């Protein structure tokens, strides 16, 4: 069982016969499986809808920061769906927003990227899913706070630790569902024939303390869409 694209890639490099049950972003685009309905190899499991989730996060961030006209997109190539940055930028243009793409390769790039966004005049930031960013989120969140930059992040743990908001699939529900795949494999099922599922449970979360620190008064229309408010 693996979680996140780098782990899936490492497992695939190690074996083409042992079944791999995964949670990952964009397995088709990253070449892990032939299709969601017919994986066709030794990999199956759950897929994050990172492309759709990223554009949803942008919509919610715009509600939180209604005066926002410039938004930065903070991402790592080894992280989520390969088309997510473009999807967010396309969605931003449809909303009349300007975007700046901030690709980072590691934590050594974080400070430069955030400084570049501030110098450009970014009024908000969308962080795309990435194990590298998650592993170094303390630094990332510190830079957001120091630069007073409202952001929407990929999952709940970011918001608990200080990010303004998040909208994501429920990780707990997804990993519980993986037990179904493990059971099927142990009973002799071929991963190639087990369709990959998309998440069914989602959660929106806001950090009210962060909003207050940033001087944001979150509108009721936004608060009605979230499942948890952290105070």
C-alpha positions in Angstrom: 0.0 0.0 0.0 1.4 3.4 -1.0 0.4 7.1 -0.6 1.3 9.9 -3.0 2.9 9.8 -6.4 6.6 9.4 -5.4 5.8 6.4 -3.3 3.7 4.8 -6.1 6.6 5.4 -8.6 9.1 3.8 -6.2 6.8 0.8 -5.8 6.3 0.4 -9.5 10.0 0.6 -10.1 10.5 -2.2 -7.6 7.9 -4.6 -8.9 5.6 -5.2 -11.9 4.0 -8.3 -10.3 3.2 -7.6 -6.6 -0.1 -5.8 -6.3 0.1 -2.1 -5.3 -2.9 -0.4 -3.6 -2.5 3.3 -3.7 -3.9 6.7 -2.8 -2.5 9.2 -5.4 -3.1 12.1 -7.6 -3.7 11.8 -11.4 -2.5 8.1 -11.8 -3.4 8.2 -15.5 -1.5 11.4 -16.3 1.5 10.2 -14.3 1.5 6.8 -16.1 0.7 4.6 -13.2 -2.4 3.1 -14.8 -4.0 2.9 -18.3 -7.4 4.3 -17.1 -9.5 4.6 -13.9 -12.0 2.0 -15.1 -9.4 -0.5 -16.4 -6.0 0.1 -14.6 -4.4 -2.7 -16.6 -1.4 -3.4 -14.5 -0.5 -4.1 -10.9 -1.8 -0.8 -9.4 -5.2 0.1 -8.2 -6.8 2.1 -5.4 -8.1 5.6 -4.8 -7.4 8.8 -6.7 -7.6 12.4 -5.5 -9.6 14.7 -7.7 -6.8 17.3 -7.4 -7.7 19.2 -10.6 -11.3 19.8 -9.5 -10.4 20.3 -5.9 -7.8 23.0 -6.8 -10.3 25.0 -8.7 -12.8 24.7 -5.9 -10.2 26.0 -3.5 -9.7 29.0 -5.7 -13.4 29.7 -5.7 -13.6 29.6 -1.9 -10.4 31.8 -1.5 -12.1 34.4 -3.7 -15.0 34.5 -1.4 -12.7 35.0 1.6 -10.7 37.7 -0.2 -13.3 39.5 -2.4 -10.9 42.2 -3.4 -8.4 39.7 -4.8 -7.3 40.3 -8.4 -3.9 38.6 -8.3 -3.4 35.1 -7.0 -0.2 33.0 -6.9 -0.2 29.2 -7.5 2.4 27.4 -5.4 3.2 23.9 -6.6 5.8 21.1 -7.0 6.0 19.0 -10.2 6.4 15.7 -8.2 3.2 16.5 -6.3 -0.3 16.4 -7.5 -2.0 16.2 -10.9 0.2 17.3 -13.7 -2.5 19.5 -15.2 -3.6 21.2 -11.9 -1.5 24.4 -12.3 -3.0 25.0 -15.7 -6.5 24.2 -14.5 -6.2 26.8 -11.7 -4.9 29.4 -14.1 -7.7 28.7 -16.5 -10.3 29.0 -13.8 -8.7 32.2 -12.5 -8.9 33.8 -15.9 -12.6 32.9 -16.1 -13.0 34.8 -12.8 -11.1 37.8 -14.1 -8.0 37.1 -11.9 -4.3 37.3 -12.8 -2.1 34.4 -11.8 1.6 33.8 -11.1 2.9 30.3 -11.2 5.4 29.5 -8.4 7.0 26.1 -9.1 9.2 24.9 -6.2 11.6 22.0 -6.3 12.3 21.9 -2.6 12.2 23.9 0.7 15.1 25.9 -0.4 12.8 27.6 -3.0 10.0 28.5 -0.6 11.2 31.9 0.6 12.2 33.1 -2.9 8.8 32.0 -4.3 6.7 33.7 -1.6 8.9 36.9 -1.8 8.3 36.9 -5.6 4.6 36.6 -5.1 4.5 39.5 -2.7 6.6 41.7 -4.9 4.2 40.9 -7.8 1.3 42.0 -5.6 -0.3 38.7 -4.9 -3.4 39.0 -2.6 -3.9 35.3 -2.2 -2.2 32.0 -2.8 -3.4 28.5 -3.9 -1.2 25.7 -2.7 -1.4 22.5 -4.8 -1.0 19.0 -3.4 2.6 18.0 -2.9 4.3 15.5 -0.5 7.4 17.8 -0.5 5.4 20.8 0.5 3.5 18.8 3.1 6.8 17.5 4.6 8.0 21.1 4.9 4.7 22.8 5.7 6.0 24.4 9.0 8.4 26.5 6.9 5.7 27.2 4.2 3.1 28.3 6.8 5.7 30.5 8.6 6.4 32.3 5.3 2.7 32.8 4.7 2.2 34.2 8.2 5.3 36.5 7.9 4.2 37.8 4.6 0.5 38.1 5.6 -0.6 36.1 2.6 -4.1 34.5 2.7 -3.8 30.9 1.3 -5.9 27.9 0.6 -4.0 24.6 1.2 -4.5 21.0 0.2 -5.7 19.4 3.4 -6.9 19.8 6.9 -3.6 19.5 8.7 -2.4 22.7 7.0 -5.4 24.6 8.4 -5.0 23.2 11.9 -1.4 24.5 11.8 -2.2 28.0 10.4 -3.3 28.0 6.8 -6.4 30.1 6.2 -8.5 27.4 4.6 -8.8 24.2 2.8 -11.2 22.1 0.8 -10.2 18.4 0.2 -11.3 14.8 0.1 -11.5 13.2 3.5 -8.2 11.3 3.9 -9.6 9.2 6.7 -12.4 8.0 4.4 -10.1 7.3 1.5 -7.7 5.2 3.6 -10.6 3.3 5.1 -11.8 2.5 1.6 -8.3 1.1 0.8 -9.0 -1.8 3.1 -11.6 -2.9 0.5 -8.9 -3.1 -2.2 -6.5 -4.9 0.2 -9.2 -7.5 1.0 -10.0 -8.0 -2.7 -6.3 -8.5 -3.5 -5.8 -11.0 -0.7 -8.8 -12.9 -1.9 -7.2 -13.3 -5.4 -8.5 -10.3 -7.4 -6.3 -8.9 -10.1 -5.5 -5.2 -9.6 -5.8 -4.7 -13.4 -9.5 -5.5 -13.1 -10.3 -3.4 -10.0 -11.5 0.1 -11.1 -9.9 3.0 -9.3 -12.4 5.0 -7.2 -12.7 8.7 -6.7 -13.4 10.1 -3.2 -17.0 10.4 -2.0 -16.5 12.4 1.2 -15.1 16.0 1.2 -14.4 18.5 3.9 -14.1 22.3 4.0 -12.2 23.9 6.8 -11.3 27.5 7.8 -9.0 28.8 10.5 -10.9 31.7 12.2 -7.8 32.8 14.2 -5.8 33.1 11.0 -8.6 35.1 9.3 -8.7 37.5 12.3 -4.9 37.9 12.2 -5.1 38.7 8.5 -7.9 41.2 9.1 -10.4 39.2 7.0 -14.1 39.1 7.8 -15.3 35.8 6.3 -18.7 36.1 4.6 -21.6 34.0 5.7 -21.9 32.4 2.2 -18.4 31.0 2.7 -18.9 29.8 6.3 -22.1 27.9 5.2 -19.9 25.9 2.8 -17.4 24.6 5.4 -17.6 21.6 7.7 -15.3 22.9 10.4 -14.2 26.2 11.8 -11.0 26.2 13.9 -10.8 28.8 16.6 
